Amino acid sequence: MSETWEIYLHKRAAKFLNKRTLTDKQRLLEKIGLLADYPNPQLDVKKLVGQADSYRLRVGDYRIIF
């Protein structure tokens, strides 16, 4: 049984996301939505070196830090 997490976007992240193309925005939002069911083996998630409890999700040329 997996946990479900709440997703909050930082104001700067939302502003950045709104400036992306519709295709990029949809792809990023889809992956962000999948983070609610983290850990998810379909996602390319790696721990950030030197950061306590920080991870990154790679989506094409973009990185989602959580």
C-alpha positions in Angstrom: 0.0 0.0 0.0 1.5 3.3 -1.0 1.1 6.7 0.5 -0.5 9.6 -1.3 1.3 13.0 -1.0 0.0 16.5 -1.5 1.7 18.6 -4.2 2.3 22.3 -3.7 3.9 24.5 -6.4 6.1 27.4 -5.3 5.0 30.7 -6.8 8.1 30.8 -8.9 7.6 27.3 -10.2 4.0 28.1 -11.2 5.2 31.2 -13.0 7.8 29.2 -14.8 5.3 26.5 -15.7 2.9 29.1 -17.1 5.6 30.3 -19.6 6.1 26.9 -21.1 4.5 25.6 -24.3 1.2 23.7 -23.9 2.9 20.4 -24.7 5.7 21.0 -22.2 3.2 22.2 -19.6 1.0 19.1 -20.0 4.0 16.7 -19.8 5.4 18.4 -16.7 2.0 18.5 -14.9 1.4 14.8 -15.7 4.7 13.9 -14.1 4.1 16.2 -11.1 0.8 14.4 -10.6 2.5 11.1 -10.6 4.7 12.3 -7.7 1.6 12.2 -5.4 2.0 8.4 -5.5 5.8 8.5 -4.8 7.7 6.2 -4.9 6.7 5.3 -8.4 9.1 3.0 -10.4 8.0 4.6 -13.7 9.7 7.9 -12.7 13.4 8.8 -13.2 13.9 10.0 -9.6 17.3 10.4 -8.0 18.5 11.7 -4.7 20.3 15.0 -4.8 23.9 14.8 -3.6 24.6 16.9 -0.5 21.0 17.6 0.1 19.1 16.0 3.0 15.8 14.5 1.8 15.9 16.2 -1.6 15.2 14.5 -4.9 14.9 15.4 -8.5 12.6 14.1 -11.2 13.9 14.4 -14.8 11.3 15.3 -17.5 13.1 15.9 -20.8 15.3 18.9 -20.4 13.6 19.9 -17.1 14.2 18.9 -13.5 11.6 18.9 -10.8 13.1 19.3 -7.4 11.2 17.9 -4.4 
